[in-house]
Amino acid sequence: MKQEGLKFFTDTYLTSLGLLIFFLFFVGVLIWVYRKNSSKIYHRMEQLPLTDGDSL
Amino acid sequence: MIWAGAAFLFGLIAALQLAYWPMNANLEWITFGRLRPLHTNAAIFAFAGNAIFAGIYHSSQRLLKTRMFSDVLSKMHFWGWQLIILAAAITLPLGYTQSKEYAELEWPIDIAITVVWVIFAVNFFGTIRQRREKHMYVAIWFYIATIITVAVLHIVNSIEIPVGMLQSYPVYAGIQDALVQWWYGHNAVAFFLTTPFLGLMYYYVPKAANRPVYSYRLSIVHFWSLVFIYIWAGPHHLLYTSLPEWAQTLGMIFSVMLWAPSWGGMINGLLTLKGSWHLLRTEPLIKFFVAALTFYGMSTFEGPLLSIKSVSALGHYTDWIVGHVHAGALGWNGFLSFGMIYYLVPRLWKTELYSKKLLENHFWISLTGVLLYYISMVVAGITQGLMWRAVTPEGQLVYPDFIETVVRIVPLYWVRALGGALFIIGFFMMAYNIYKTIKKAPKAVEQTSYEVQRTGFDEQTQDTHRKLEGMGFTFSVLAFLAIIVGSIIEIYPTLSLHRYVNPANIVEPHTPLEIAGRDIYIREGCYVCHSQQIRPIASEVLRYGKASTVEESMYDRPFQWGSKRTGPDLARLGKKYPNLWHYSHMIDPRAVTPKSIMPSYPWLVEKNTDFLVLRKKLSVMSKLGVPYDSEVVANADIHAQKQAQEIAADLESNGAPKGLAKKEIVALIAYLQSLGQKGKAQ
């Protein structure tokens, strides 16, 4: 089983597929994070350190 | 700050030792080989470590709107960590080391580190559990990733079997040990010197500038890509070694990919100050943050550059790398910590900073120091790299004598020492400034308590990532998964070492006396200046001989490939010189290599080799799979003494003093003579 698994390291289709999956996932995350309608949420998040209750 | 001062001073002494060898003072406890690990440990774990903890304790309580989970745990964490530092400061000069860079501490201290880290983790996650602010700010994520990953790295890299109170052999051998070590070593940079400091940056820069971080969205992308990618990058320390090619390529590709998230972080930090640049005049401490971020950007640009194979071929083993790490350590970690200290102390003591003028001076003097340091080392490194590889049209080395390349860069070592001295002068200015600030603070400070509302818990949201941030445990598990994927894919296949070993090239394990010598080699930190890995590069093969193979180090626990060549590579040293040459070389290196900058090791002729412990050492080795005959294990000391007699007799017949057989020098010579001589098929 282990030996079979290790053989995949030389399988270029599989590695290319892996690259494609990761890349698409990354692009998906980017699009999702930069969605327009999430501005309000992020605005509150980024204020957290400035509204932490005291001046210390 | 005391540890910072210590770390910087050790660094300065080490720098002077390279420029002027008599600074080693013939004292075994402070020779370069032992001082250098002390310096790196003090800088990373004592100075940076305590700065991180101070920042995390301060900012987490404010971001999570609650007091730390347990004051008792906080105290245990603080004192435990200081004791560990103290233990390191005692054991490293005495020569107790595992010789794995940044993981030199021996097993009892390793266990103590684990315990203290767990205390810290319980305290931190307990605090997260009882938080009054549901949403975890990005700084908290960085802290979470730090705590989880450092625990994983430390435990996996430190699996070892003790052979005595302060000595152990790792369970990994050769390429496995090298890969695990640099998976650890690189991620010590990533998760001890990068992620926690980024967390601090995301808190203190907005605080100091009094405006929110430039792009919160960018910080999300920055965090996840950094955590996922960084863990893969370790093998770029092992390019051109006998590590399997696929692992080297993975390391290189992921290192280059790191460009994006690192610069994302830098840009995010710098742009936070957009519109606040006037503060540089009224709040000069922001200068430290700006410089820190700039150095972060520069080092993270240079890092991936150096991990490209062809650049690495030139830069690896040279002082360029030393310059690179110091731009990161002094510029990024140092300046960010200084900025944080200048921000924190007046606020904690409820007073004003004693002198802004002094702060300004500290900044400019230290900045000059770092630049001198960095530039001199890059120039030295590239000079060295080019001289090593210079080949005439006839295929001969232009500089066949290694010492020529050393002599050429000694002036630059002086410039480096000057840069380091300036940095320290600046640091003392800060120490004085902070001392005066605390002194003038009001003595009796009223205890004020703050009413904090629970916020964010009853909000209805549809946003998934936001929900995720609200779930401390799930978030931590995901961060853990992000780092573990890369780790397993990289390390697991290498654990079946036999797959990479060519049965025709199997080597003989070291003899008992050679093992004794190898441990002395490790104790004296010879690996700090000498590599044992010949790269398959034309100039290196010309200089040293056949490139190193997997088999040669297959029984080496720990691996001894080295990461710096202040002196030449030793992989093919065996039988190159007579025993007497090695003897003279240890007693007075200048007798055999004029102008050598190597320290002398006179105590090797005085100290006796511990022969009895060899039985224990060999039995541990043989348990770990090194094919020793049971008779050799049982009579290891007798075998060793016999071999020692032969070497001593040879030394004596060539003019060395009588009665050296019991001395450590003989064991060390046995080891050095065995290097590159163990292959059956060679």
Interface residues (C-beta under 8 A of the other chain):
Chain A: K2 L6 F9 F26 V29 L30 W32 V33 Y34 S38 I41 Y42 H43 R44 M45 E46 Q47 L48 P49 L50 D52 G53 D54 S55 L56
Chain B: S59 R62 L63 K65 E133 H135 Y137 V138 A139 Y202 Y203 P206 K207 N210 R211 P212 V213 Y216 R217 I220 V221 W224 S225 W246 R347 L348 Y450 V452 T461 D463 H465 R466 E469 P493 S496 R499
